Amino acid sequence: MIVLKDYTIKEQNGIYYIITSSTPNCPDCGGELKTRDSKKRKLISSDGTVDTFALRRYKCRGCGRVQMEFPDIMVPHKHYSRSAIIDTINGEQNCAAEQSTIYRWNKEKTRLVRMLLQEDGATQETSRTGGKCKYTGRFAGN
């Protein structure tokens, strides 16, 4: 899993594509990655808006593992945006999520905060741009 900080978002036919300046290296072995395919993923914002992203998957030429790249506005294994989850578990904003989902986020708060801050060491960050993406649309600043 590769979490991107430096990227641009491009919209085409209702699907958002993540554009990076370079191909990252494998987070497991440091080997060269080759583009394998892409996978569609839905992202739900705090107001309930659902957007579809096409996320690239890479295969490592060294260890053979498949890695997916995520923009920093997404959380691996979660359908809601990073900002929606953070604001909800901090009590700053109500989210359009079901009460059972919000209850689970609060129950998992410690693990989620670690994952959201990427301190668990399970993800690799590519070059930083101060946490800001180059996109000026509705995802900018998330």
N, C-alpha and C positions, 0 to 999 in steps of 0.2 A: 504494500500500500504506500503510495507516494502522495503526500500532501503538498500541493503547490501554493506558493505565495506570489510568484511573478507570472502573471498570465493575462490574457485578454479574452473576453467573452464575446462571441459572435452569434447572432441569431439568424437562422435560415429556416423558413417554412415552419415556424413555431417550435423549433428545437434549438437549444443553446449548445454551442460548441466551445470547448476550452482550447485556446490557442497559446502554445508556449514557444519560447524563443529557441529552446534546445531540448534534446531528448535526455532525460535523467539517467543516472546509473542505477543498477540494481541495489536496493537497500540491504539485501541479505549478503551478497558476495562482492558487490562493487563492479560486477560485469556489465557488458554492453547490453542494452535492451533493444529489442526489435518490436515494432508495432505489430500486434497480433490481430486485434479487431476492436470494436467499440460496443458498449453496452448502454442502453437507455436507462436513465434513472430519474425518478420524479423528486422534486424538491418542493416542500410546502413551506411557505413563509408564514410569519406570525399572523397575518391577516387572512390566511386560508387560501391564498393564491397558489395554484399548483403549476409549476414549470417543469418541462422535460429537458434533461441534459443528456448529451451523448458523451460518455466518458471513455477515453482510450484505455485499452489494456495492452500491456507489453509482455513479451516473453524474454526471459534472460537467456543469452547465448551461453553463459557460464554454468549456472546451476539449473536452468530449465524451469524455474518458477514463474508463475504468471503474476504480474503486478498491475494494479489499477491506479490511475492517477485521479485524485480528488482536488477540486479547488478548495481553498480555505473557507469558503462559505458553507461547505457541507461537512457533515460529521459521518464517518464511516458507520455503517449499520443503522443509521437513523434517516427517516424521511423528512424530518423538519430541519430548517436551516440552523446554522450555528447560532446566529443572533436570536432566533426565536427560542431556542433551548436555554441559552444563557439568560436572556431577559426573564423567562418564565421561572427558572429555578432561583433567580435572585429576587423574584417578586416585583420586578419593575414593570412588567407588561403582561396583560392577559393574552393568551395564545388561543388560536382556533382549535387546538388539539382537544381530544376527548379527556374527560376528567381522569380516566384510568391511565392514560398516557402521562399526564402531568403528575399524577401520584407516583407512577413508576420512575419518572425523572427525578422527583424529589427523594425517593427511596434510594436511588442509585447516585445521588448527588456527588459524593466524594469521587467515585470512579469517573463519572461524567466530567467533572471539573478537571481532573487529571488528563482525560482524553482531549477535552476541549483546549486545554493549554498545551497539549502535546508534550507533557513531561514524562510520559510513561516509556519513552524510548522505542515504541513500536512503530513509529512513523518516521519518514525521512522528509526533511524540508529542503526544497530547492532554494535557489538564491532569493533573497528577500528584497522587497521594495517598500519596506516600512509597513507591511501589512495591508497595503492598498493595492487593489487591482487597477488596471488601466481602463477599465470599462466605466462609462459615464452614465449608464442606464440605471434601472431600478435596483440592481444588485450592488452598486458602488457603495463602498463604505461598510459592507456587512462583514 
